[in-house]
Amino acid sequence: MKKKLVITIMSAVLALSAVAGCGAKTPAEEVTETTEAVEEAVIEAAEETVEETAPETAAEGTVTDRSGNEITLPEKTDSIISMAPSITRVLIDLGLADNIVACDTYSFGSYGSELKADIPQFDMMAPDQEQLVALSADVIFTTGMSQAGGTDVYESVRESGACITDIPSSTSLKGIEEDIQFIGLVVGKEAEAEAMVSEMQTVIDQIAEISATIPEDQKKSVLFELYTPSADNPVIYTAGNGTYINEMLELIGAKNVAAAETDQWPALSEEAAVAANPDVILTADMYTPDVINTILTMEGWENVKAITNGEVYMLNSDEVNQPNQHVISALIAMAKAVYPEQYAEFEEGSEEVEPAA
């Protein structure tokens, strides 16, 4: 079995976006631990990229999954285990919430209200393999995040003969569409998945058409931030080139201030962020209380255009951080926040944003 383990920082972000409410730790403790995970992923992301390959049929009933593994499609998918929030969301939207018999703790933290209340929950990084095997699921969906430690945390499960298929976090909108199509193939919902992708592409095309009308000299610069700098963590994690978030910013007609960074997920110093002088700041920080006002009142940022003009907006963390069909809702939110006049008549999807006070 051919296998390529791909680890990207977006996998870390995917997990972090669903941490809130999943445990007894305080937000400060969560930030400390998750920041370390992000820093490790930054280093690894510089060396590895996601291989986005549409599934190809290798033999009767056999396909290549999104990580390059050859798997045999399950005959039925009455029982599914999902070990990543982005995958869980796709499965729910395909009408398979009741088929999910277990999930990772992050999935339950984000989507527990839509799942069966008593399903087992597993640590994404160190799942109880014996219990996973005992559930006898028809298929188990995993993510490259689970391989961040450099070991196969599903080794015993694979040896049991269980059907495991891996979906690393894609780095482009096209890759996300292919992920959805692959999930649809595995669970026998190809038509539904194709309809989902078609809706995504329709919005993408509509956004691109409007974006093309924005003159180059009127394009706004944007700082996207995952975490707000603090005394304990004085850096800003953002999205650089080679990420679907950068692609989304460019798609709406904006200029990502971190697009020239060599890392996909660079950690900018406050000095570098201030020097970039962005016209707009978009944040997906779900840890900092009253994050918008915190950003607006940060010392040393007084002369940044986004601050002086009150152009600071909060995005839905799950929508923007989890690579699935809901990134389109985040795309619309970005467009309306950055260019409210140009996208004023755009009514597709969920465009709610929280404006600066």
Residue pairs with C-beta under 8 A, 6 or more apart in sequence:
1 69
1 70
2 68
2 69
2 70
3 67
3 68
3 69
4 51
4 67
4 68
5 67
5 144
5 147
6 48
6 49
6 50
6 51
6 67
6 144
6 168
7 41
7 44
7 45
7 48
7 144
7 145
7 147
7 148
7 168
8 41
8 44
8 45
8 48
8 49
8 50
8 144
8 168
8 169
8 171
8 264
8 265
9 38
9 41
9 42
9 44
9 45
9 264
9 265
10 169
10 171
10 243
10 244
10 264
10 265
10 321
10 323
11 41
11 143
11 144
11 145
11 148
11 168
11 169
12 34
12 37
12 38
12 41
12 145
12 148
13 38
13 226
13 265
13 321
14 84
14 85
14 86
14 106
14 143
14 145
14 169
14 321
14 322
14 323
15 37
15 84
15 85
15 106
15 124
15 145
16 34
16 37
16 38
16 321
17 85
17 106
17 110
17 284
17 286
17 317
17 318
17 321
17 322
18 85
18 106
18 107
18 109
18 110
18 318
18 322
19 30
19 34
19 106
19 109
20 27
20 30
20 109
20 286
20 287
21 109
22 105
22 106
22 108
22 109
23 30
23 105
25 33
27 287
28 232
30 287
31 227
31 232
31 233
31 287
32 232
32 233
35 227
35 233
37 148
38 226
38 237
38 265
38 267
39 267
40 148
41 148
41 265
42 263
42 265
42 266
42 267
44 148
45 263
45 264
45 265
46 262
46 263
46 264
49 171
49 242
50 144
50 168
50 169
50 170
50 171
50 175
51 67
51 68
51 168
52 66
52 170
52 171
52 172
52 174
52 175
52 178
53 64
53 66
53 68
53 178
54 178
54 181
54 182
55 63
55 64
55 65
55 66
55 178
55 181
55 182
55 185
56 63
56 64
57 63
58 64
58 70
61 72
61 73
62 70
62 71
62 72
62 73
63 70
63 71
63 73
63 182
63 185
63 186
64 70
64 71
65 71
65 165
65 166
65 167
65 182
66 165
66 166
66 167
66 168
66 170
66 178
66 179
66 182
67 144
67 166
67 167
67 168
69 165
69 166
71 163
71 164
71 165
72 163
73 163
73 185
73 186
74 138
74 139
74 163
74 186
75 138
76 138
77 96
77 99
77 138
77 139
77 186
77 187
77 188
78 99
78 138
79 99
79 101
79 135
79 136
79 137
79 138
80 91
80 96
80 99
80 100
80 101
80 137
80 138
80 139
80 140
80 141
80 187
81 100
81 101
81 102
81 103
81 132
81 135
81 137
81 139
81 140
81 141
82 88
82 91
82 100
82 102
82 103
82 104
82 107
82 141
83 103
83 104
83 107
83 122
83 124
83 127
83 140
83 141
83 142
83 143
83 146
84 104
84 106
84 107
84 124
84 141
84 142
84 143
84 145
84 167
85 104
85 106
85 107
85 109
85 110
85 111
85 318
85 322
86 143
86 169
86 322
86 323
86 324
87 107
87 141
87 143
87 167
87 183
87 324
88 100
88 103
88 104
88 107
88 110
88 111
88 115
89 110
89 111
89 318
89 322
89 324
89 325
89 326
90 179
90 180
90 183
90 193
90 196
90 324
90 325
91 97
91 99
91 100
91 141
91 183
91 187
92 100
92 111
92 114
92 115
93 196
93 325
94 183
94 184
94 187
94 189
94 192
94 193
94 196
95 189
95 192
96 187
96 189
97 114
97 115
97 116
98 116
99 187
100 115
100 116
100 119
101 116
101 119
101 120
101 135
101 137
102 119
102 120
102 121
102 122
102 132
102 135
102 137
103 115
103 119
103 121
103 122
104 121
104 122
104 123
104 124
104 127
105 121
105 122
105 123
105 124
106 124
107 115
107 121
108 115
108 119
108 121
110 318
120 131
120 135
122 128
122 131
122 132
124 143
124 145
124 146
125 145
125 146
125 148
125 149
125 153
126 153
127 146
127 153
127 154
129 153
129 154
129 155
129 156
129 157
130 156
132 140
132 154
132 157
132 162
133 156
133 157
133 160
133 162
136 162
137 162
137 163
138 163
139 163
139 164
139 165
139 186
139 187
140 154
140 157
140 162
140 163
140 164
140 165
141 165
141 166
141 167
141 183
141 186
142 154
142 164
142 165
142 166
142 167
143 166
143 167
143 168
143 169
144 166
144 167
144 168
144 169
145 169
146 153
146 154
147 153
152 158
154 164
157 164
158 164
165 186
167 179
167 182
167 183
169 323
170 176
170 178
170 179
170 244
170 323
171 242
171 243
171 244
171 264
172 244
172 247
173 200
173 204
173 244
173 247
173 248
173 251
173 327
175 244
175 323
176 200
176 244
176 323
176 324
176 325
176 327
177 197
177 200
177 201
179 323
179 324
180 193
180 196
180 197
180 200
180 324
180 325
181 190
181 193
181 194
181 197
183 189
183 193
184 190
184 191
184 192
184 193
184 194
184 196
185 193
196 325
197 325
199 325
199 328
200 325
200 328
202 348
203 328
203 331
203 332
203 348
203 349
204 251
204 328
204 331
206 346
206 348
207 251
207 252
207 331
207 332
207 335
207 343
207 346
208 251
210 253
210 335
210 342
210 343
210 346
211 251
211 252
211 253
211 335
212 253
213 342
214 253
214 339
214 342
219 253
219 254
219 255
220 254
220 255
220 279
220 280
220 338
220 339
221 254
221 255
221 256
221 257
221 276
221 277
221 278
221 279
221 280
222 249
222 254
222 255
222 256
222 257
222 278
222 279
222 280
222 281
222 282
222 334
222 338
223 236
223 238
223 257
223 258
223 273
223 276
223 278
223 280
223 281
223 282
223 306
224 238
224 239
224 245
224 249
224 256
224 258
224 282
224 283
224 284
225 236
225 237
225 238
225 281
225 282
225 283
225 284
225 285
226 236
226 237
226 238
226 239
226 283
226 284
226 285
226 321
227 233
227 235
227 236
227 237
227 285
227 287
227 288
228 236
228 283
228 285
228 288
228 291
228 294
228 295
228 298
229 235
229 236
229 270
229 273
229 298
230 288
234 269
234 270
235 267
235 268
235 269
235 270
236 267
236 268
236 269
236 270
236 273
237 265
237 266
237 267
237 268
238 257
238 258
238 261
238 265
238 266
238 267
238 268
239 245
239 246
239 249
239 256
239 258
239 264
239 265
240 246
240 256
240 258
240 259
240 260
240 261
240 262
240 263
240 264
240 265
240 266
241 256
241 258
241 259
241 260
241 261
241 264
242 264
243 264
243 265
244 323
244 327
245 320
246 256
246 258
246 259
248 327
248 330
248 331
248 334
249 255
249 256
249 259
249 334
250 256
250 259
251 331
252 331
252 334
252 335
252 338
252 339
252 343
253 338
253 339
253 342
254 280
254 334
254 338
254 339
257 273
257 276
257 278
258 266
258 268
258 276
261 268
268 276
270 298
270 300
270 301
274 300
274 301
274 304
277 303
277 304
277 305
278 304
278 305
278 306
279 305
279 306
279 309
279 311
279 338
280 306
280 311
280 312
280 313
280 337
280 338
281 295
281 304
281 306
281 307
281 311
281 312
281 313
282 313
282 315
282 334
282 337
282 338
283 291
283 292
283 295
283 312
283 313
283 314
283 315
284 314
284 315
284 316
284 317
284 320
284 321
285 291
285 317
286 317
288 294
291 314
292 312
292 313
292 314
292 354
292 356
292 357
293 357
295 301
295 307
295 312
296 307
296 310
296 312
296 356
296 357
298 307
301 307
302 308
305 311
306 312
310 355
310 356
310 357
311 356
312 356
313 333
313 337
313 353
313 354
313 355
313 356
314 353
314 354
315 330
315 333
315 334
315 337
315 353
316 329
316 330
316 333
316 350
316 352
318 326
319 326
319 327
319 329
319 330
319 333
319 350
320 327
320 330
320 333
328 349
329 349
329 350
329 351
331 349
332 343
332 346
332 348
332 349
332 350
332 351
333 350
333 351
333 352
333 353
335 342
335 343
335 346
335 351
336 343
336 344
336 346
336 351
336 353
337 353
337 355
